[in-house]
Amino acid sequence: MPPPPEDEAIAHKGHFYGVYLLCSQSLESRYRAKCYVGFTVNPKRRIKQHNRGCDFGGAKKTSKKGPWQMVMIVHGFPNNISALQFEWAWQQPTLSTRLKIFPDLKRKKPKETHFDYNFRILNRMLSVGPWHRLALTIRWLETDYERAFDLPIPCHMEIVSGKVSISASQRKLEEATGTAPPVAWAHECHLCMQSIEQPERSRLGCTNPTCRLTCHMLCLASYLLGDEPGQYIPIGGECPLCETRLSWSALLQRKRLQLGVPEEMHDNEEEDLSDDGPDVDSDVEVQEFSD
């Protein structure tokens, strides 16, 4: 397999959960520029399935209505359930309890394109809980569609451009994200100064490989929460030793990889990455295609 382009990000197989937006490039006016929202664990494979039709793993709602472009994807969800809940709300903003505070999402505005409507829904979703506390990445896959959000998104979220590749290679992931273990662990927590029991399960360190930070998971979580009363899960913060910017979701993902936690697979998800393998997709009806 050839190496991915330099601007292509690498995600670890079984630990990537993305919610994407498709736009139809159909020559038929009734389908052209229509949109579809879906969930995937492998963006490259998923767009191929959509364009090949439902007989090859694509969704019924997109079959024979393309070709489709996957123009953007939101990823960084802690698990597949969180991503699927986000997908459902994006697909059904009028039914989502969390989005009822935005009555303007009930329908498209006059002369608003299907893409602009879906982008507006996404913008509102990123400003409310629980999604506004997730360290999500908004990734533009097609530069022609890139634009700024009307409402500012949380500062801990990233907006990037470029494709994403799914790899089962631990070496490639370490090269791309710096998940190699630190130089050495201390025997005591740097925050509470107590011995760390069962270190393989309860110990966390800095993402900077030269930093020796060693902490209990709960101690580091409490430190990163700082003065956020009523919150139990941190977003991120600075390393107490080297001041490297830390993302809590990235720390937990690295811990999962170090522990060798089994991949989260759906019943119909095959373990290989062949083009014909079925992907996870809820295939909920999207309003743009209703009569």
Protein Blocks (a to p, Z undefined) as FASTA:
>chain_A
ZZddfklccddehiaccddddddfbfbfklgopacddddfblklmmmmmmnojknopafk
lgopaccddfbdcehifbfklmmmmmmmmmmmmlpmklmmmmklmpccehiafklmmmmm
mmmmmmpcfklmpccddddfbfklgccdfbacdfkbccdeddddddfbfklmmmmnopac
cfbdcfbdfklopacehkllmgccdfblkbccdcdfklmmmmmnmpaghiabdfbdcdfk
lopacdfklmmmmmmmmnopacdddfklcfbfcfklccddekiacfklpZZ
